[in-house]
Amino acid sequence: MRRDGSAPSRHSTGGRSGNARAVVHLRRNRCARAAAFERDGATARVAQYDKPNGALVQRSEYGIGLTEGGAGSVFTALTQNGADAGVIRQTNSGMLETPAAAFTPRIVSVRLGDREITCRWLPRTRIFGFTGRRSFIVHEDADGDLIYTAYDFPAAAAAQPIDLSENGQTTTFSVEVRGGEETMGPDGASFVFPVPGTAISYRIEIRPDRSAELIVAGEPTQSEPLVAYQQGEGAE
């Protein structure tokens, strides 16, 4: 919750240096990647980053083709040079256990070429992003309390898929901290998660220019610029 006790406002920005429109965490067998999708009209630009080191693996550009619905899902075709190159499968929010929990689109899977990859999603996601060392999600529980969940890249190969309540789809986490606080001001938004009984805390700073970083305070303190991020937008 916010320090002033008021309900948080929810808006959507984000991306690589604040510009990408969607972030997905991809997993196929023991090969895991994080990706940033940016849509520009009828074009989708995709940057894929490796785990465990966060290195840029590939940049690709796709045409956005036809969108079709079926069995509670929405399928968006991706093309290259006029030929089929992939598809994005998204759950229709009205089919979710709690439709109002879809602060971000629930991307179920992405096919890029011949690779079919499942994606991470949690209900009431406020921030979804990654640095060169880890991916993380800040989300709310059903009572509105903030939770920070991180997935360290070195542990990605051993992570196991997990299905959660309210249609959550993720993997085993490296860190989870509950009871975070949100503040907003002229310098941007800040989410802080102290780890009880320790000197460690996790802080996400999002500035007015939409640049952002994850600060892990402890011994030593380290700052990790966000490669890409997405902010959730609450249901009306």
C-alpha positions in Angstrom: 0.0 0.0 0.0 1.0 3.6 -0.3 2.6 5.3 2.7 -0.2 7.8 2.8 -2.7 4.9 3.0 -4.5 5.8 -0.2 -5.3 3.4 -3.0 -2.6 3.3 -5.6 -3.3 4.7 -9.0 -2.5 2.4 -11.9 -1.1 3.4 -15.2 0.8 1.7 -18.0 4.3 2.7 -19.3 7.5 0.8 -19.6 10.0 -0.9 -21.7 13.6 -0.8 -22.7 14.6 2.6 -21.4 10.9 3.0 -20.8 9.7 2.3 -24.4 8.7 -1.3 -24.7 5.0 -2.2 -24.5 5.1 -5.7 -23.2 7.5 -8.0 -21.3 7.3 -11.7 -21.3 9.5 -14.3 -19.6 9.9 -17.3 -21.9 10.6 -20.8 -21.0 11.1 -23.9 -23.1 12.5 -27.1 -21.6 15.8 -26.0 -19.8 16.4 -23.0 -22.2 15.0 -19.8 -20.6 14.8 -16.3 -22.0 13.3 -12.9 -21.2 12.0 -10.8 -24.0 10.7 -7.3 -24.6 8.0 -6.7 -27.2 7.5 -3.3 -28.7 4.6 -2.6 -31.1 4.8 0.2 -33.6 1.6 0.1 -35.7 1.6 -3.1 -37.7 5.2 -4.0 -36.6 6.4 -5.9 -33.6 10.0 -5.7 -32.5 11.2 -8.5 -30.2 14.5 -8.5 -28.3 15.4 -11.7 -26.5 17.8 -11.9 -23.6 19.6 -15.0 -22.3 19.5 -16.5 -18.9 21.6 -16.9 -16.7 23.7 -13.8 -17.9 21.1 -11.4 -19.3 23.0 -11.0 -22.5 21.2 -9.9 -25.7 20.6 -12.9 -27.8 18.6 -11.8 -30.8 16.6 -8.9 -32.2 13.8 -9.6 -34.6 11.1 -7.7 -36.4 7.7 -9.2 -37.3 4.6 -8.0 -39.0 1.4 -8.2 -36.9 -1.1 -10.3 -38.8 -4.7 -11.3 -38.2 -6.2 -11.7 -34.8 -8.6 -14.6 -34.1 -10.5 -15.7 -31.1 -11.4 -19.2 -29.9 -11.9 -21.3 -26.7 -11.4 -18.2 -24.5 -8.1 -17.2 -26.1 -7.0 -14.5 -28.6 -4.4 -15.6 -31.2 -2.4 -12.9 -33.0 -0.3 -14.0 -36.0 3.3 -12.9 -36.6 4.7 -12.7 -40.1 8.1 -12.2 -41.8 8.3 -11.4 -45.5 4.6 -12.3 -45.8 5.0 -15.8 -44.4 3.9 -17.3 -41.1 6.6 -16.7 -38.4 4.7 -17.1 -35.1 1.7 -16.5 -33.0 0.9 -14.9 -29.6 -1.7 -16.6 -27.5 -3.5 -14.4 -25.0 -6.3 -15.3 -22.6 -9.5 -13.3 -23.0 -9.7 -11.5 -19.6 -13.4 -12.3 -19.3 -12.5 -16.0 -19.1 -10.2 -15.6 -16.1 -11.1 -16.7 -12.6 -11.0 -13.0 -11.5 -11.3 -10.8 -14.7 -10.5 -7.6 -12.7 -7.1 -9.1 -11.7 -5.8 -8.7 -15.2 -3.8 -5.6 -14.7 -1.6 -6.8 -17.6 -2.6 -9.0 -20.6 -2.3 -12.7 -19.8 0.0 -13.9 -22.5 -0.1 -17.7 -22.3 2.5 -18.6 -24.9 4.5 -17.3 -27.8 5.6 -19.2 -30.9 8.6 -17.7 -32.7 9.4 -19.8 -35.7 9.4 -23.5 -34.5 9.8 -22.6 -30.8 6.7 -22.8 -28.6 7.3 -21.0 -25.4 5.2 -20.5 -22.3 5.1 -17.2 -20.5 5.0 -15.9 -16.9 1.9 -14.1 -15.6 0.6 -13.1 -12.1 -2.8 -11.5 -11.2 -2.7 -7.8 -10.3 0.7 -7.2 -11.6 1.9 -3.7 -11.0 5.4 -4.0 -12.5 6.9 -6.8 -14.6 10.5 -6.4 -15.6 14.1 -7.7 -15.7 17.7 -6.6 -15.2 20.8 -8.3 -16.4 20.7 -10.5 -13.3 17.1 -11.4 -12.6 13.5 -10.9 -13.6 10.9 -9.8 -11.1 7.2 -9.0 -10.6 5.6 -6.6 -8.2 1.9 -7.6 -7.7 -0.9 -7.2 -5.3 -2.7 -9.9 -3.4 -6.5 -10.0 -3.1 -6.3 -7.5 -0.2 -4.1 -5.0 -2.2 -0.9 -5.7 -0.3 2.2 -5.5 -2.4 4.4 -8.6 -3.1 7.9 -8.6 -4.7 8.8 -11.9 -6.4 12.2 -12.4 -8.1 13.6 -15.1 -10.4 17.4 -15.0 -10.5 18.9 -15.9 -13.9 21.5 -18.4 -12.6 18.6 -20.5 -11.1 16.5 -20.3 -14.3 17.5 -23.7 -15.7 16.4 -25.5 -12.5 13.2 -23.6 -12.0 10.0 -25.6 -12.2 6.6 -24.5 -13.7 3.9 -23.5 -11.2 0.2 -22.8 -11.7 -1.2 -20.5 -9.1 -4.7 -19.4 -8.1 -6.5 -16.8 -10.3 -4.8 -18.3 -13.4 -1.3 -17.4 -12.3 1.4 -19.0 -14.4 5.0 -18.8 -13.3 8.0 -20.8 -12.0 9.7 -21.4 -8.6 11.0 -18.1 -7.3 14.3 -17.1 -5.8 13.0 -14.4 -3.5 9.6 -13.4 -2.3 9.0 -10.4 0.0 5.6 -9.3 1.2 4.3 -6.0 2.7 5.9 -3.5 0.3 5.2 0.2 0.2 4.6 2.5 -2.7 5.3 6.2 -2.9 4.7 8.6 -5.7 6.0 12.1 -6.1 7.7 14.6 -8.5 10.7 12.2 -8.8 8.5 9.3 -9.9 7.3 6.1 -8.3 9.1 3.9 -5.8 8.3 0.5 -4.4 10.2 -0.7 -1.3 10.3 -4.2 0.2 12.3 -4.6 3.4 13.2 -8.2 4.3 12.0 -8.8 7.9 14.8 -9.4 10.4 17.6 -8.3 8.0 19.3 -5.2 6.6 18.3 -6.2 3.1 15.6 -4.4 1.1 14.5 -4.3 -2.6 13.6 -1.0 -4.1 12.3 -0.3 -7.6 12.5 3.3 -8.8 10.7 4.5 -11.9 11.5 8.1 -12.9 9.5 10.7 -14.8 11.6 10.0 -17.9 10.5 6.3 -17.5 14.0 5.0 -16.9 14.0 2.6 -14.0 16.3 0.5 -11.7 16.2 -2.2 -9.1 18.3 -1.4 -6.0 19.2 -4.2 -3.7 20.2 -2.7 -0.4 22.4 -4.8 1.9 26.1 -5.8 2.1 27.0 -4.6 -0.5 24.3 -2.4 -2.0 23.9 -2.9 -5.8 22.0 -1.1 -8.5 20.6 -2.9 -11.5 19.1 -0.8 -14.4 16.0 -2.3 -15.8 16.5 -3.7 -19.3 12.7 -3.6 -19.9 9.6 -3.3 -17.8 5.9 -3.1 -18.1 3.5 -1.4 -15.6 0.0 -2.9 -15.0 -3.2 -1.0 -15.4 -6.1 -1.9 -13.1 -9.5 -2.7 -14.4 -12.0 0.1 -14.5 
